[in-house]
Amino acid sequence: MHRKTILAIVTVFMLISALNIPVNSLAYKPLFKINKFNEYLLVIPNYLELEGFIKLPSRKYVSLNIGGLESLKVNFLDNVRFMVKHIKPQPTTTLTDVLEDIGVSAVREKYGLTGEGVTVGIVDTGVDFSIPSLGLDKVARDESGKPLLLDTDMLGFTITDFDVEEVNGVLQVKDREFYVYFPLGYVGKIKLHSNWIAPPVKSVSGNYKFGLFVQVSLHTNLWLDAELSVAYFAPVVLVDSKESGVYDTVFVDVSTTWFILKNFLYAIGYVDSPASLRLFDFSFKDEKPLRYGDEIAYIDENNDGYPEFSIGVIAGYVYDVFGLVGKEKPLYEIIEKRAWEPAGTGIYPGLDPKGRYVVFFYDPIGHGTSVASIIAGKRVNYKMFYYREYIKYLKLVETEGVAPNAKIAAATGLYVGSVITAQLWLSGYNYVYPWNWTYTGKPRVDIVSNSWGLVNWETLYAYGIKRFAPGKDPISSYEDEIVSSGVLIVHAAGNSGPGYGTVVIGGSSSEAITVGATTIFQREIRSWDYGLLIPKGVKGEVVSWSSRGPTFEETIKPNIVAPGAYALAPIPALGGVGNGEYAIDVFGGTSMSTPIVSGASALIIEELRREGKTWNPKLVREVLYFSAEDLGYDPFSQGWGKLNVNRAVEILKNNILINNTEISLTRNNNYSITLEIKDPYIVNAYAEELKQIGEEFVGKTDVSEYYSYLEIPLNINADIVEVYVNHSLKALNEYLYRGDYSIENLAVAILGLWNDMNGNGKVDIGEEFLLINHGFSSSNILRLTASISNIEKYGGKLIVGLRNVFPKNLGEATVYAKYFKWVKTDNVNVEILSRDIYAKNAIIKISCNPTNIGNGAYEAKVVLTGIGGKRISIPVAVFVEEEIYEAKQKLKTFTETLIYKQNTMFEGLGWLSGTSRGDWRTYRVKIDSKFEGVVIETSILNIDSYSNIQTLAFNSSGYFMGGVVSARYPILGVLESSAPPYTIFGRKTVFAVRNDNSEIILTLTPTLTEEPLIAEVTVYPIDVNIFHYRGDEGVLTIYSKYPLGIVEVVVVEKNLGLVKKLFVIDHKGGLIVKPVIIEPNMEYKIVLRDIANTVYAGVTYNVGYTPIMDFAEIPSTMENYIELYRYIKTINAPYN
């Protein structure tokens, strides 16, 4: 049994006598009992009996792991505690530090920008507007006065379709049975054992509507070391106060609900004292009437402005995804048109005028509340405390959002996977069943902020989804469409770095601002027991786990970076665990970086409106990107650089802008692009690439549950140092074979500067250490980076510390240091075409020769220098496609000396961050139309049998064409978080795809790798022809330089689809010529049996045929005989 459940059951019996609860027959019953429901604890008070429940029809999808709720998986940061004791107290990093770091404080002081008049929409876990940093005045409203709050998941749906009478001021509900909705998608039947005192507002009709709201709390407070996973009941009554049968007022018995919940918290040891008996009143009489305009319900026991507990806000609208409101039937098929989302029956008011239901908008997790506070939070002081040597120390924590006068609209959508539904509604679209949308002509918000992403994108194939290449997926496509309608989307890149190609679905949208994370280790952050959560350190590094680009859409991602590691941010009231002043916690990840950029965007929009300019998403992007601070990282890691709001406002006021911020050279623009820059003082232009200039073996050390350290030698000629840590897979052999590898492996690495101030030769993280970067991985490889300029600025020895979170020695780790420097390059040509000091602009041409780049992606930056030492950095990416025309063609790469190496990959997928993790490389090939298909072979060149690689193929529209893993059990389709047993490892992947005359996009990553994996991709065209020479006689030719193995030749009747096998060929490479009988109304196909299209456990998976050749009748002419002869001669096949 759950430990907290046992503790609660024991304590509840003590509470009965201690509180002397005087509630007639309830006085001698336990106050509550505990049931386990959907992985959380359900607190069932003694005033009701749960008789059972049913599961509503829904769909299966990727688990979010927040109590069995079925949804898209959202990747939030896994915080890692640094176990250090006895350290001198220091101030803590707050949102105020963040505002100073990104230039918001300066902008506010100089120009008074606060986000006034701007509405930001949030798609997240919900928002608790009861906390003092937000408040009801933060809620954006529509023209009717309803809150722009959409419960897209029916998280706060409450059934109230039960008429009850009032007799002598008491609602007669005792011994009655009611239906209760449980999130997400359950309906239960309960029986009440008590009546309720009626509300002070009378029902005109005499019929009150009664129900029970089931609220879920899954809050975690890191500094308080508290974790809640609980659900509880809140009695609700609806009143038609003005017109009979029109229900406009809601009452919630908040006090009784809080009494039960607080005593539960007391029972499990989270609060020091039980709830006051005065709260346990079974009464609506003392509760606040909730109506649109004043629709928030909470309790503030101390009347200090910091609520301890919140029911939430009456939602403006609800999306009926489970079919409890509308007459239509929800649709749950996973189809592309709906962006893989369910089709609800409609969008309805959050308060039903007929009294059938009411919906409460709240935040069960806290993520969305922190996001909203970062965007638009008011200036508020929270409290933190810690104990040291039995003394309690208290300190104030000041928080404030980037745009404190902006309004917040919000929608859930992460629980059942309705994120596009949420964004379309926020962006001004109206819903029509079944999942059709009409644009109203006016967005409901200016900005949509998305601190989420779909990380398990590869496993979508197991659900029959075909188009899911990140950037070409339906979610990204819809986000592109939303931006084109005039709404700015700001999206998290994800926390799956440091591997390349790890930007999550959603963040891969071409038109969205995709945000990576930087460090702001300005001050240490401690827990209540003085444990060190985050050491103090430096700021301005791209944090290791921030997702990197590029994307399938040939764009540079992330576009910009902002602080994301870490700061204290407000959380829902209940996160304070009984004291709303403590409702603050460590927040981080690109989930933090994204609302920072969203708030900055609100300031830019406000400034544009002040100046009387018409704003659009493209203009805001140009301002933010062009003003970003170059941190010295490569474009696929930092984009344009770090957000600088002060510089952004300055260039906007001075009209120093750029007309294009997407600098990708591709075959579509003939590898050339022209920019107009409104800056007349540019005098020089050239390109640079980040090139490796050295490598050092650092040493070896054991990785155990305690930190061990190695010193990293410096190379002062470098700009970036990359520390590479590898512990051997051989040491984990038993876990690989048993399949429970992830259970005992979570390696943590910290990179920082050490000054041995006490001279004892031991590293004291709190006193002597400045944190530069950190990372964690459930795979066996870690990479951390640092800028040499930061190292020189702060001084000290550069050291790396290693440990395992679990009490197991992971074996010996090897550490290397690699050094990179920005050097001039001729791979990208930069030319100043014109410069006009009167028109105040310059025209710049950027181009390249793709043959010098090779297949795949290449990154560089264009440097523009001007008078007075002015320097502008512009990120550039090149994406090269290779045409396949030879019988065996190895794809060419020329980037092996750069930080982004096209053929070298580092991190495996791991088992804690979904399949967006890894180190993905993308190749592009174009197959000559004369070929029916190709065999794709990916070979591992340099490592032993403990490593393997995964290769996937997509067409130019993002549809999955095939893919395999070089192991018996591939990751593809595996939905569990732990690894399957790897009883076979391979050195290559081989599969075939059909030529659909579009570009083929290949993407590959290690799943496990013993050391950096060097891969080589070879493509073998397959040429199949039928030559008709007389009557019904013909000749079939099959040519491939790759041995195809068993090939079946079949005919398919066009009208009936019946299949007949003609014969089987054992193809060993080269040309095979076979006579065939030409039958009318038939299509001829070959099926590859030894080279599957997609392999799972070594057999054909989910693919009946691999059709490479369709029938093509050739007239019987002398020219065709000559063509066949020339064909055989041309391919130089061993056929006489």
N, C-alpha and C positions, 0 to 999 in steps of 0.2 A: 504494500500500500504506500501511496505517496507520503513522505515524511510530514509535509505540512498538513495533510489530511488528518493524520493521527494526532498531531499537536492540536489541531482545531477541535476535534471531537472531544479530547480530554478537557480542553479549556472551556468548552461551551457548557459543560455540566457545572463547572465552578462558577460560571457567570450567572447561572440561573439563581443560585442562592445568594451570591454576592449582590446582585442587582435587585433581588426581591421583586421581580417583574409582576405587576398587578393587572394582568389581562385575563380576567375570568378563567375560563378553562385552559387558557394557554399558559397560565402561571406556573404550572407544574410540568410543562413539556420542555424539552431542549429548545434553546433559542433558535437554532438552525441545525441542519444536517448537511453533509457534503456528499455530492455525487461527482463522479468524473464524467465529463461530457466533452467529446471532441478535443481531447488532450488538455482541457482546462478544468478547473474546479468550479462546479456549479453549487452556489450557496442557496439552499432551499430553506426559507424561513419557516417557522412553526405555524404560521397563519395560512399555509397552503399545502396541498398535497398534489404531487406530480403523478398523474395517472398513466402517462405514456406519451410518446410522440412518434411522428412519421417523418420521413425524408421526402421533400418535394422533388419532382423530376428536375434534373439539372444535367450538367455535363462533367466529364472528367477532364482535368487539365493538369498543368504542372503545379506541384504543391508549393505553397508559400511558407509552410512550416510555422504557422502561428496558431496552432490549435486545430489542425486538420481542415482548415479552410481551403477550398479548391479554387485555384486562381493562377494567374501569371506569377512566376517567381520574381520577387523584387529584391535586388541586391543592395542591402544596407551594410555599412562598414562593421566588420568584426573588430571590436575594440580589444586591445591587448594590454593587460596590466603588467607594469614593470614592478616586480616585487623588491622594494628597497625600503629600509627602515632607518629611523634615527637621522633625519635630515632636517637642516635648518628651514623654518617656514619661509616661503616666498609668496609674493602676490600670484594670482592665477590669470591665465589667458581668458579674456572675455570678448564679447562682440564689440566692445568699445575699442579694444586693440585692433580688431579687424577693420573697423571704420577708419582708424588712423592709418593702417597699413595700405589700404587701397585708395586713399585720398579723399574719402567722403567727408571727413572732418574739415578739411580745407575748403572743399566746395560749399559745405553748409555755412561756414564762416564767411566766405567771400560773396556767395550768391544766394544763400538762403534756400537752396533747393532741398525739398523734402518729399517729392513725389506727389504733391498736391494735384488732384484732378485725374490721377492715373489709377486704373483698376487692374490688379494682377490676379489672374486665376491660378489656382493650385490644384493639380491632380495628385492626390496623395492618400494617406491613411485616414484623413479627416482633420478637423481643427477643433481645439477646445478654446472657444472665444471667452470663456469665463475668466481666464487668467489676466492679471493686471497689465501684462505687456500687450494684450490685444484688446478685449472688451467689445461690447456690442456695437460701438460706433465704428469699428473697423469693418463691419460687414457691408459689402456692396449690395445694393438693392436694385430691383427692376422698377419699371414705371408704376407698377401696382403696389409697390412697397414691400413685396416679398423679398426675402433674402436670396441672393444669387448663390444658393447652396443646393447642390444636387446630390442626393444619396443614390449613386449609380449602382450600388451593390445591395440595397435594401438592408443595410447594416443596422439602422435605427428604426426599422418598420415595427409598428405596434398595432395589433388588432384591437379595435375598440367597438366592434359591432355588436354590443350587448346592451340592451335597454335595462336600466335599473331605476327603481323608484326611491324617492326620499320619504321617510316616515319619521316625523319629529326630529328632523335635522340629521338623520342617519340614513346612509345609502344601504339598501337591503341586498347585500351580496353574499352573506353567510350561507354556506351549504349549497351555493350555486356552482355550476361548472362553466368554465370559460376555456376558449382556445387561445393559446399564446404562441406567438412567433418567436423562434429561436434563430439567431444568425448562425450560419447562412443557409437558409432553405429548409428549415425544420418547422413543424407545427406540433405543439404539445397540448395536452388536455390537463387542466388543473381544477382542483376544487378548493374553494376558500373556506376557512374556519372562523372568519370574523367579519363583522360589518365595518363600514368606514364612516366617519363623520363627514357630512356633506360640505362642499365648498361654500364660501360666502356669497357667491354669485348664483342666482336662481336660474333654473332652466325654464324657458318660456313654455315649452311643450310639456314639461314635467318628466321628460325622459332623459335621464343622464346616460351617457355612453361610457362604459367602464372597460378597462383592460389592464394588462400588465406588460410593461416594457422590460425586455431582457437586455441588459447592457453588459458588454464584454470589456474587461480591462486586461491588457497584456503589456503593462508598462514595465520598463526596466530603468532603474536609476543606478548608474555605475558608481557614483561617488558615495551614495548611501548603501551600496551593495544590496539593493533590494530588487526583487523580481516578482511581479504579480502575473498570475495567469488564472483569472477568476471571472465568473459571470454571476449576476444577481438580478433580482426582480425589483421593479419600481412601479407601484400602483399609479394608474393614470385615470382621469375622468375628463370627458369633454362635455361642454355646456353650450347650448344655444341661447345666448344671453340677450339677443336683440330680436331675432325672428325665429318663429317656431320651425324647427327642423333644419335650421342653418347653423351649424356648429362652428363657433368662432373663438372659443376660449378653452384653454387647456389648463388643468391643474395636475401637478405631480406631487405625491407625498414624498418629498425629498428627505424630510427629517427621519421618517421610519426607515427609509432605504439606507440612509447614512448610519443609522443606529445599528442595523444588522451588519452592514459592511465594515464599520469601524470595529465592532466587536470581533468580527472575523480576523481583521488585521491584528487586533490585540491577541487573539487566540494563537496566531502563528508567530507572534513576537515582533511585529513590525511597528506597533505603537505602544507607548508606555502605560496607558491607562484605558479602561473601557469607556464606551460612549456614555454620555449623560442620559439618565433615564427619561428626562423630559422630552427627548427626541422621539421616543417610542410611543407615539400618540394615535396611530391609526386614524389620521385626520387630514383632510384637505383644507380645513377651515383656516389654518395658520399659514397656508402656502400662497405664493404669489400667483395671480392670474397671468397666464401667458397668452399674448395675442401678437399678431404680426405688428412689428414695430418695437415690441418689448417682449421677446420670445425666448429669453435665456433663463435656465433654471440651475441654481447651484446653492451650496450652503457655505456660509462663512461664519463659523462658530465664534470667532474672536472679533468679528466686525473690524478687521484690520486691513481689508481690501485684498486679502490673499485667500481666496476660497480653498477649502480643503477637498471639496468634492463637487463635481459638475455632472448634471444630466445631459446638458448640451443645449442646442438651439433648435427650435422647430424649423426643419428644413423647408426651404422654399418649394422644392420639387423632389420627386422620387421617380426613379426609372424602374418600372415594374418588370424586373428580370425573372421573377419566379411566378408570375401570373396570378397574383393575389388581388389585383385591382381590376384589370381589364378583362373583357370577355374573350379576347383572342388567346391563342395558345403560344407561349414563348417557344422560340426555335433555338436549338442548341447544337445543330450541325456546325462543324468547324469549316467554314468556307471563306475563301479569300475576299469576296465582295464585302463581307462584314468585318474584315480585318481580324478574322478568327474569333469574333465576339458573338455572344448570344444576342438574339433579337427579343427584347422585352415587348410587352403589349403596348407600351406607351409611356410618356412622361406626364405625371399627374401632380396636382398640388400636394405639398407636404402635410397640410392639414385638410382633410377631406370635409367639405361642407356638409356632407350627409352623415358625418360622424362615424364612418366605418373604420377609419384608421387615422393615426397621426405618426409622423416620422421625425425622429430626433437626429440631428447632425452632431456627431461627436468624434472623438479620436481615441480609439482603443489602444493604440500603440504609442503615440507621441511623436512620431516622425513628422507628420504634417504640421503639428503645432509648432515644432521647432523651425520648420521651413517658413511658416507664416510669420513667426516672430523675427526671423532674420530679414525677411523682406520689409516688413512694415511695423515691427514692434515699437511700442512707446518706450521712452526711457524709464526704466524701473530698477530698483535695487532689490535683489534677492539676497538670501543669506545662505552661507555654508558654514559648517563647523567641523572641527576635528578634535580628537583627543590625543594628547601627548603627555605621557607621564602622569596620567590621571587628571590632567587639567583640560577643561573644555575651552577651545579657542573659537571665537566667532568672527566672521569677516563678511563684509558686504560685497556683492557681485553686481556691478552695473551692467545692464544690457540695453541695447537699443538697435532697432532695425536700420537698414540702409535707407529706406524711404518711409519714414514714420508717419507721413500724412497720406500715403497711398491707401486705397481700399482693397479688401481681399474678397474675392469670390472663390468658391472651392467646390470640388467634386471628389467623391471617392471613385473607385474604379479598379483598385489593385487587388480586391478580394475575389471577384468573379471574373476579372479580366475584361473590363469594359472601359479601357483607357481612351480609346478613340471616341466612343460614345460621349464620354465626359468632355473631351477636348472639342468635339464638334458643337456640343451644346454651349459650352463657354464661349465659343467663337461666333455664336450668332446663328447657328443652324437649329431648325425645329425638326423634331422626330416624327416620322410617319411609319406606322407598322406596315410591313415587317422590315425594319432597318433601312428606311429611305430617309433622306434628309433634304430639306429645302432651306435655302439661305434667306434670312430675314432682311438682308441688306445692311444690317448694323450689328457689329460684334458686341457681345455682352462684356467683353474684357479687352484690354489693350495687349496684355502679355499673358501667356500660359507658361507656368513654371513646372517642370517635370523632374523631380528628384527620384526617378525610378528607371528601370530598364529590364528588358527581358534577357536573362543571361543564359538560359538553357535553350538557345535558339536551335542548336543542332538536333536536339531530341524531338523537335517538332515533326520530323519525318515519321516517327513512330505513330503519330496521330493521323497520318495520311496527308499532312500538309506538304505541298509541293514547292511553293514559292516562299522561301524564308532566308535567302541570302541577306545578311544585314545591310541596310541601305537600299536594297531592292525589295524589301518585304512590304506587306500591306500597311503595317503601322507607320513606317517611314514615309510611304507614299501618301497616306492621308495627312500626315503632318506637313509634308511639302505643300499639299493642296490648301491646308488651313493657312499657312504662311502667305500663300498667293492671294488669299482673301483679305489680307491686311492685319493679321494678328501675329505678333512676334512670339515664337516659341523658343524657350531656353531649356536645354535638356542636359541632364547629367551624362557624362561619358561613361561612367561605371568605375568600379573598384577592382578591376581584374588585371591590372598591370603587374609587372612592367613589360610583359610581352607585347609585341606589336599586333595590330589587327584585333584588339580586344574591346573596342567600343561596342556597347550593348545595342541591341535593337531598340529603336526610339532615338537614342543619341546618334545613330547613324543616318538620320534624316539630313539630306543635303542642305535644306533651307533653314534648319534650326541652328541656333547658337549652341554648340556642344562644348561643355565646360569640363576641364580637367582640374586637378587639385594640386595646390602648393602647400608647403609647410608654413606654419606660424607658431613655432615652438618658442614663443616669446617668454612665457613664464610657466613654471611647473603647475600641474594640476594634481591634487591629492584627494584621497577618499576620507571618509569620516574617521577611520582608524589610523590615519596618517600614512597609509600605503600610497606609494607613488604611482599614479595612473599614467601621467605624461611628464617626462623630464623637461626641464627648461632647455632651450637650444637656440637655433638660428631660424631665420625665415627666408622664404623666397626660393626654395628648391621644389622641383616637381617631385611630389611624393611617389615612392616606388610603386604603390598599388594603384595609382591613377591610370585608367585605361588609355591605351595609345591607339593611334590610327595606323595605317590608312583604312579606308572603307572600300567596299565593293563598288561604290558609286564614283570612284576615282576623285575623292575629295580629301583635303587635309582635315583630319580630326585628331584631337579636339581643336576647336577654333581659338579658344582662349583658356587661360587657367586663372584660378582665384583661390584664396585660402580655403583649405579643407581639412587641415590636420594641425590642431584641433582647437575648439573653443567651447566655452560654456554657453548653453542656450536654454531658454525656457521650455518646459515640457508641460503636459496637462496637469491640472490641479492635483489629481490623485497620485501623480508621480512624486509628490512631496511626502507621500505616505503619512498622511495625517496632519501635515503642516504645509500650507500653501506657500509659505515663505521659502521652503526648501525645494520647490518645484522647478529645479534647474539641473542640468546634467551635461556631461561631456557629449559634444556632437561633432561629427566629422564625416569625411568621405566626400565624393563629388556631390552627394546629397546636400552638403553644406555649401560647397562652391557655387552650385546652381542658383539657389535663392539670392546669393550675394550678387551675382550677375543680373538676376531678374530685378532686384532692387536698384542696381546701377542703371539698368535700362529704363526704369521708371523715371529716374532723375534726368536722363537724356531726353526722354519724351516730354517731360515737363519743361525743360529748357527750350526745346524746339517750339512748343506751343507758346511759350513766353515771347519768342522772337517772331511769332506769327507765321512759322513755317509749317508746311504740311509734312507730317512724318510718315514713314513707312518702314517696314522691317529691314529692308535693304540699307536704308540710310543709318539706322541705329547700329546695324552690324558694322558698317564702314567706320563709324565714329569709334566704336569700342575696339575694333581690331587695330585700326591705324594708330590708336593712341596707346596700345598695350606696350608694356615694358619687356624688352628682350632679356630673358634670363640666361641665354647662352645654350639652352637645350635645343635639340633638333625639332623641326616642325611637327613630326608625328607624335612628339611628346608634349610640346607646349603650344602648338599652333602659332598664333601671332605673339604670344607672350602673356605676361601677367596683367590682369585688369588694373587700370590706373584711371580712376574716375576724374581726378583733378585734371589730368592731361586731356582726357576726353572732352570735358567741358571747355577747356582752353582752345583746343583745335576747332571745336564747333563754333565758338565765338569768333575765332580768327579765320574761319572758313578754309582751314587747311585740311583737305579731304582727298580721298582716293576714290576712283569711280568703279573699282572692281576689287573685291577681296578674295575671290576664289581663283587662285593662281595655280591652276593645274594644266600642264601641257600634255595633251593627248592626241590621238589620231583624229579626233573630232574637230580640233582647232588647228590641225596640221602642225602641232607642236610649236605654236607661236601665239603670243597674246600681246596686246597693246594696252598700256595703262595710261590714264590721265591723272596726274597728281597736282593738286592746287597748291603748289609750293614752287616759287620761281627761283629759289636759291640753291637748287641742286647742281653740283658741279662735276660729280663723278659717280659712276655706277659700275658695279661688278658683282660677280656671284661667288659664294663660298660654300664649301661642303665640310661636314664634320668628319674628319679623317682620323683613323687610329695612328698614333705616332709611337706607341710603345706598349709593352706588357711586362708585368713583373709577377713572378711566383712569390706569394706572401708567406705561405706556410700552411701547416696542418694543425688541427685541434679537434678534440672530442666535442660532440654536441650532446649535452646532457640537460638536466632540468635547471642547471645553474650556468650563469654566463661564463664563457671563456673568451679571451680577448687576443687579438693580433694587431700589431701596428702596420699601417699601410704606408709604404714609401710614397713621397710626393714627387711629381714631375712638374716643375714650375713653368715649363713651356706649354703645358696642356691647358685647355679650358674646362674640360670635364674629366673626372675620374669615375670609372665604373668598377665597383667591387663585386666580384663574382664568387659565390659560395656554392660548393657542391658537396653533399654527402652521398656516399655510394649507395646505389640501389642494391648492391650485393649484400650489404649489411641488413637490408630489409627483406631478404629473400623469403623468409618464412611468412611474412605478412603478404607479400605478393601472391604466393601460392595459395594461402588460405583465403585471401579475399577480404581481409579486415585491415588493410594497410592504413586507411585513414584514421583509425581509432587511436593510434599511438604516435602519430606524426603530425605535429604542427610546429615547424621550425620558425623561430623568430630571430631576426638580425637587426642590430642597431649600428648605425654609423655616426661617429661624432668626434669631437675634439676633446682631448684629455690633457689637463694640467695637474700633475702630481703635486698638489700644494702641500700635503703633509709628508711627502717624501717616503711613504711606506711601500711604494711600488704596486699598490692595489687600487683598482679603479672604484671610486665612490661616485656612482651615477649622479646623485643629488648635489654633491658639493663640488666635484671636480670635472664634470662632464657636460658638454654642450651637444645636444642631439641635432644632427644634420638631417638624417633620413632614417627610415625604418621600414621593415617589410616582414611579411609572414607568408608561409606557403605550406600546403599539404603535399606538395611534390617535393623533390629533393634538390631543387636549384633555387637560389635566391640571388637577386641582383639589386644593388643599391648604387645610386649615383649622387655626386656632389659637384658643385662648381668650385673650381680652384679659387676664384675671387672671394667666395665666402670663407673658404679655409684660411686664406691669407688675411682676410679682414679680422677674424676673431682670434686666430693663432692657436697653437697647441698641437699635440701629436694627433694625427688622424688614426683612429682605431675602429675596428669592427668587433662587435660582441655577438656571440651566438649562443642560443639555448633552445631546448625543446620544451614546449608548454607542458607536455606530459612527462611523468617520471620514468622515462626510458632513455637510455643512451642510444642515439641514432648512429653512433659510429663516428669514424674519423671524417672530418670535412676538410676539403682542400679550398684554399682561398687564393684568387688571382686578382690583380689590379690591372685594368686596361685604361689607357690614356688617349684622349681625343682632343683634337685642336681644329678650330675653324681655319681653313686655308682656301686661298683663291682657286677657282676651278674654271676650266674651259668647257666643261660639260654643259653648262648653261651660258648662253650668250646674252649680254645685256647691252642695249644701245639707247642712248639719249637721242631721240629723233628730233625733238625741238624743245626750246626753252624760251618762254615769253615772260619777261618781267613786268610787262604792262598788263597782259591778260592773267598774270600770276598763276601760270601753270607750266607743267613740263609733260612731254609725251615720252614714255619709256616703252621700248619693245624688248620682250623676253622670249627667247626661243632656244631650241636645242636640236641636235641631231640624234634621233632615237637609236641609231646603230651604235653610238658611243655609250649608251646607257644599258642596253640589254633588256631582256624580258623582265616584267614585273614593275616594281615601284622604285623611285629614286627621289631623294629629298635634298634640298639645298636652301639657301636664302640669298636674296638679292640685297645688296648693301648700297644705299644711296647716301653719299656724303655731301655736305654743303658748307657754306661759309660759316666760320666760327666753330668748326668741329662738329657741326650737326650731323647726326647719323640716324638713318631710318633703315630698319630691317623688315624685309617682306618675305614670308615663307613661300617656297615654291616646291611643287611636286611634279614629277614626270611619271606617266603611266604608259608603258610600252606594250603593244600587242605584237605578237610574232606570227607570221603566216607560215602554215605548215604545207610544204610541197615536196619534201623528200620522203623516201620510204622509211627512214629512221632519222628522226631529228631531235637532237638534244637541245633543250631550251637554253639560250645563252644568258649569262648574268655577268655583270662587271662591277659589282658593288662590294666586293669582299673586304676592302680596306676601310669601309665606312662604318659608322655606328649602326646604321640599318643595313644589315647584310642580307641580300635577297636569298641566298642559299643556306644560311646558317641560322638555326633556331635554338633557343635555350630552354625556356620553361615548358614542362609538361602541363597537362590540364589540371592536375590536382583533383581534390575531391571536396572542396569546400566552397568553391566560387562558381560552379556551373561551367558549362562548356564554352562560355565566352573567354574563360581563362586559357592560357596556352601562349604560344608565340607563333602567330599565323603568318604565312607568306602567301601571296596571291600572284598567280601567273595568268596571262591572257594569250589565247591562241585563236587563230582564225584558220579554219580548215577549208581547203580548196573544195569547191562545190562538186568536183568530179568524184570525190571520195564519199562513200556511204557512212563512214564512221571512223573512229580511231581507238587504238589501245593506248592507255595512259599508264606509264610505268614510273613510279617514284621510288628511287633507290636511296638507302642510307649508306653513305660512303665510309664513315669513320668510326663506328661504334660497335659494341658487342651485342650479344643477343638479349641483354636486359632492356634494350630500348626498342621502341616502335613508333610508327608514324601513322597519321591519319590523313587521307586525301579525299577531298570532296570536289565535285564538279557541278557548276551551274551554267545555265545559258545566260545571254545578255539581259534577259528579263528577270533573272533571279530565280528561275525554276530549277529545282534539284534534278540533275541528270544521272548521278551515280556517285559511289564513293565506297571506300573500304579502309580497314585498319590492318596494319601488319602484325596482327595477333589473332589467336583463335577466337577471343572474345573482344570485339571492338567496343569502344565507348558508344558508338552510334546506337541510339534507341535505348540505352540503359538509363532508366529514370531514377534509380536510387543514388544516394550521395556517396555510398562506399564503392570501392573498386571491386569488380569481379575478379575471380582467380585468373591469373595469367599463366596458363600451363604451356603455352607456345608463344614464342616471340619470333618476329620475322624481320627481314632486312629490306623488304620492299612491299609496295602495294601495286596491284595490277587490276585494272578494270576497263571495260569498254563502254563508250557512249556513242550514240547516234549523231550524225551530223545534221543539225536542223538549220544549217546555213546562217547561224548567228555566231557571235563570239562565244567561246567556251572559257569560263573563268574557273581556274583551278585554285583551291586553297588548301594548305596543308599545315599541320602542327604536330609536334611530338605529343603523344599521350603519356608516355614515360620516356625519359632519356637519361642515360648514364652520364653523359657529358654533352657539351654543345653539339647539336646534331647537324651534320652537313648533308644536304639532300641534292639529288640530281633528278630532273624530270625529263623523260624521253617520250616522244609521241610517235606512234606507228600508225599511219593511215591504213584503212581497210578499203580496198577497191573491189567491188562486186559488179559483174555485168552479165547480162544474158544476151546472146547473139542469136537471132532467128535466121536460119539459112535456107530451109525448105520445108514446106508442109507444116507438120507439127513438131519438127525437129529443131533443136537449138543447142547452144553451147553455154554452159555456166562457167564463168571464171571467177575465182576468188584469189586475191593477192594481199598478203601482208607479210612484212619481213619478220613480224613477231609470230611465233608459233601459237596458233589459236587453239590447238587441242581439238577436242570433240566439237564438231560443228554439225548441226542438224539443218537440212534443207527441207523446208515445208512449203506447202501451197495453202492459201486461204481463199475460200470462196467469197467473193466480194459481197454478195447479197445476204448470205446466210451466216457468214463468219465461221464456217466449219474448217477445221484444220486437218490436213493430211500430210504425214511425213513421207517424203520421197526417198531420202537416203541419208546416211551419216558419213561424215568425212573426218579422218584423223589428220588435221592440218599441222604440219611440222615446220612451217615457215616457207615462204616463197609462193609460187603460183600453182594453183590446182585448176585443171580444166576438166569438166565433166559434161557428158551429153545429157540433155533434159528433153522431156516431151512438153511442148507448149500446149497448155489447155486453155480454152477460152474462158473469160470471166473469172480468171484466177489472178491472185497476187502471190508473188514468190518472195519468201523471206528466208534468212538464215538465222539460226539461234545458236549463240555461243554458250556451250554448257560448261566448259572449263574456265572461262573468263566471265564471271558473273558481273552484272551491273552493280549490284549492292550485295555485300556478303555479311552474314551474321552467323557466327559459329561455323564458318566454313562452307555454308551452302547458299544457294540462291535465296534471297530474302525479299519478299514482297514484290517480286518482279517475275511475271510469268515468262516473258520473252525479252530478249535483247534484240529488237529488230534493227538490223543494219542495212538491209537492202529491200527496196520495194521493186516490184516488177516493172520493167521498162522494155517494151517491145521495140526491136530495131528491124526495119524493113530488110528483106533479103536482097542485098545488092552487092556488086563487086566492090564498091567503095567500103562496105562494111567488112568484107573479108580482109581487105587491105588494112583496115583500121585494127582488126584483131591481130594481124601479123605485126603491125607497128607497135601495138600495145605490148606484145610479148617481148619484142626486141628492146623497147624502151625501158622496161623494168628489169631487163637483164636477168630474167628468171631462168632457173635450171629446167627448162622444158624444150624438148626438141620436136 
